[in-house]
Amino acid sequence: MTTSFLSPRHAQSKATDLQAKASPNFAAKLAETQELLQRAANEFAPVTQASSLGAEDVVITHLINALQLDIPVFVLETGALHTETLSLLERTQAHSRAPIVVYRPAHESVMQFVRQNGQDAMYQSIALRKACCGVRKMEPLARALIGQRAWITGLRQEQSSARAEVPLIDDSEVQAAPQITPASPSAGVCKLNPLARWTWGDVWHYIAEHKVDYNPLHDQFFPSIGCAPCTRAISLGEEFRAGRWWWEDEAAKECGLHVKP
């Protein structure tokens, strides 16, 4: 199941005003999420949260802090993030009880990619776009997950058709090749998706209810936020992830972080 966004005619309104609408069973979903996070800390350690600083991820980080769980958070600072995202990262580092660890791509790998392909290579072909993601995201993710038994993500079933079957606990890679590599950065690591059953309205209800700091790009109709060159606002009727790699076919719209080998 996918979700379309509200119209830009509401451009002066905040996402919390437009999107916050809890499901009738939100309390049960919240309890389920809290229980899974507590299990993560108690049964899956060492475990870490992967945060893109999007709406889902700030909710999870807030819950980790509120529950006082010993779960660190990591952010992939790709070198191509929006200024708004970097500002939120700084504020999160300043106020989070949980440690916020930042992983960056290898500088020389980025320079080599740019020298060979140019800064706009991602628009030239899917292969080059995925190669850019490999340098800026996949290799740092592999470093972030070394030594981890599990990682926590903000994946939701509602986000796209490719994610419609996302489970709360995904252990499909636990029996995968034990060697973590940039090509298989999460091999052998269990993936926990505590917001799998939440709606977009649930996410924003929580943010509004708890006054959670969030990326102001969400107020400008960026529901899904990645690197600046590969993210745009969406329009009335477009699906949730339409603003990511918008020049590509819908089926190709993943960077590799959540694609099984």
Secondary structure, DSSP 8 states (H G I E B T S, - for coil): ---B---GGGTTS-HHHHH----TTHHHHHHHHHHHHHHHHHHS-SEEEEE-SSHHHHHHHHHHHHTT----EEEE--S-B-HHHHHHHHHHHHH-SS-EEEE---HHHHHHHHHHH-TTGGGT-HHHHHHHHIIIIIHHHHHHHTT-SEEE----TTS-GGGTT--SEE-TTTTS-SS-BTTBTTTT-EEE-TTTT--HHHHHHHHHHHT----GGGGGT-SS--BGGGB----TT-BTTTTBSTTS-GGG---STT---
